[in-house]
């Protein structure tokens, strides 16, 4: 399947999904504030 490669199959795959506490800190720093904003907006509109 990954002939000639010595990497794990998910390395470099943009579809990579991270489990709890697996995301790189740089990625979490980018996503965290936006998720917080969306959660706040949802709680304001849904009471």
ROVO-954677 format. One line per field, with one value per residue: x, y, z of N, C-alpha, C in turn; chain. Coordinates in Angstrom, 3 decimals. Atoms other than C-alpha are relative to their C-alpha. Last residue first. Layout:
// residues N
npx	(X:...)
npy	(Y:...)
npz	(Z:...)
capx	(X:...)
capy	(Y:...)
capz	(Z:...)
cpx	(X:...)
cpy	(Y:...)
cpz	(Z:...)
kette	(A:...)
***
This chain:
// residues 47
npx	(0.432:0.827:1.168:0.785:0.700:1.067:1.102:0.636:0.742:1.189:0.927:0.566:0.988:1.165:0.779:0.635:1.394:0.756:-0.005:0.967:1.334:0.192:0.359:-1.179:-0.293:-0.994:-1.366:-0.158:0.813:-0.679:0.859:-0.348:1.258:0.761:1.362:0.184:-0.931:0.694:0.875:1.341:0.748:-0.277:0.105:-1.102:-1.257:-0.879:0.821)
npy	(-0.261:1.115:0.151:-1.248:-0.105:0.992:-0.419:-1.164:0.501:0.697:-1.008:-0.713:0.899:0.030:-1.234:-0.213:0.445:-0.614:-1.446:-0.296:0.175:-1.085:-1.229:-0.812:-1.055:0.415:-0.321:-0.912:0.360:0.128:-0.352:0.560:0.450:-1.146:0.101:-0.861:-1.117:-1.267:-0.378:0.474:-0.828:0.543:-0.954:-0.940:0.539:-1.156:-1.206)
npz	(-1.365:-0.456:0.853:0.023:-1.289:-0.097:0.878:-0.623:-1.157:0.507:0.532:-1.145:-0.612:0.887:-0.130:-1.303:0.010:1.092:-0.220:-1.062:0.571:0.963:-0.723:-0.294:0.970:0.996:-0.443:-1.133:-1.153:-1.279:-1.124:-1.305:-0.600:-0.497:0.528:1.152:0.009:-0.187:1.110:-0.337:-0.932:-1.325:-1.102:0.022:0.483:-0.074:0.000)
capx	(-30.700:-30.148:-28.930:-26.525:-25.325:-24.566:-22.609:-20.500:-19.794:-18.822:-16.467:-14.834:-14.383:-12.708:-10.402:-9.360:-8.663:-5.443:-3.906:-4.944:-3.079:0.110:-0.209:-0.254:-3.511:-3.406:-5.166:-8.442:-8.121:-6.721:-8.025:-5.678:-7.427:-4.415:-2.348:1.286:1.919:-1.253:0.258:3.133:6.364:8.846:7.663:8.834:5.498:2.728:0.000)
capy	(30.333:28.832:32.029:33.113:29.544:29.063:32.316:31.337:27.892:29.447:31.893:29.136:27.063:30.021:30.570:26.907:26.391:28.336:27.524:23.874:23.702:25.134:22.819:19.739:17.810:14.613:15.696:14.028:12.299:13.894:13.374:13.407:14.413:16.476:13.255:14.191:11.241:9.125:5.972:5.808:6.531:4.172:4.684:2.708:0.988:2.531:0.000)
capz	(25.948:22.521:20.849:23.605:24.295:20.611:20.368:23.394:21.937:18.613:20.322:22.394:19.229:17.529:20.504:20.563:16.851:16.379:19.773:19.368:16.065:17.557:20.584:18.343:18.633:20.684:23.923:22.893:19.524:16.397:12.887:9.916:6.689:5.623:5.429:6.030:8.339:8.408:6.848:9.342:7.567:5.935:2.401:-0.624:-1.109:0.926:0.000)
cpx	(0.808:-0.431:-0.941:-1.269:-0.837:-0.767:-1.177:-1.182:-0.748:-0.860:-1.293:-1.029:-0.666:-1.085:-1.249:-0.823:-0.744:-1.490:-0.782:-0.097:-1.072:-1.400:-0.237:-0.416:1.264:0.415:1.087:1.468:0.196:-0.998:0.757:-0.947:0.210:-1.330:-0.828:-1.385:-0.183:0.942:-0.656:-0.941:-1.318:-0.690:0.291:-0.039:1.075:1.408:0.861)
cpy	(-0.703:0.133:-1.107:-0.162:1.275:0.108:-0.965:0.477:1.134:-0.549:-0.648:1.031:0.662:-0.921:0.031:1.266:0.354:-0.292:0.733:1.502:0.340:-0.062:1.170:1.330:0.755:1.121:-0.458:0.120:1.021:-0.370:-0.258:0.511:-0.559:-0.385:1.159:-0.050:0.794:1.196:1.372:0.504:-0.667:0.818:-0.705:1.032:1.080:-0.421:1.265)
cpz	(0.964:1.457:0.478:-0.812:0.065:1.298:0.104:-0.829:0.672:1.130:-0.490:-0.456:1.198:0.555:-0.887:0.115:1.281:0.094:-1.091:0.257:1.027:-0.614:-0.951:0.637:0.400:-0.944:-0.966:0.407:1.109:1.079:1.292:1.066:1.399:0.641:0.554:-0.615:-1.287:-0.033:0.158:-1.087:0.344:1.076:1.308:1.107:-0.067:-0.405:0.000)
kette	(A:A:A:A:A:A:A:A:A:A:A:A:A:A:A:A:A:A:A:A:A:A:A:A:A:A:A:A:A:A:A:A:A:A:A:A:A:A:A:A:A:A:A:A:A:A:A)
***
